[in-house]
Amino acid sequence: MNLAELSAEGRLRPHHTSPKEVADLLRVVDRDLADAGIAQLSTDRRFATAYNAALQLATIARKQCVWA
């Protein structure tokens, strides 16, 4: 199934990202990367926090596309 078919079925819709939305996500990335550097947190928590930062960066990239 391609994007046009998904759109025709209503399963995909255009999304237009605002600069504020991107800025908000970048703030989450900054916060998570800072938290991932806290030595007092467990290794697992530090990894999960850094991983979330990476997911937010991927979300920013995805939201730059017209299709969400």
C-alpha positions, 0 to 999 in steps of 0.5 A, spaced: 500 500 500 502 506 498 501 513 501 496 515 496 492 509 498 493 510 505 491 517 504 484 515 500 482 510 506 483 516 511 489 512 515 494 517 513 493 525 513 497 531 512 501 534 518 504 541 518 509 542 523 510 548 526 517 551 529 514 551 536 513 544 535 520 542 533 523 547 539 519 543 544 521 537 542 528 539 542 527 542 549 525 535 551 532 532 547 536 537 551 533 535 557 533 528 556 541 528 554 542 532 560 539 527 565 542 521 561 549 524 564 547 524 571 552 519 574 547 517 580 542 514 575 542 507 574 545 505 567 538 502 565 535 509 566 541 513 563 540 508 557 532 509 557 533 517 557 538 517 552 534 513 547 528 517 548 532 523 546 534 519 540 526 517 539 525 525 539 530 527 534 527 521 529 520 524 531 522 531 529 525 528 522 519 524 521 514 531 522 518 534 517 515 530 512 508 532 510 505 525 512 504 523 519 
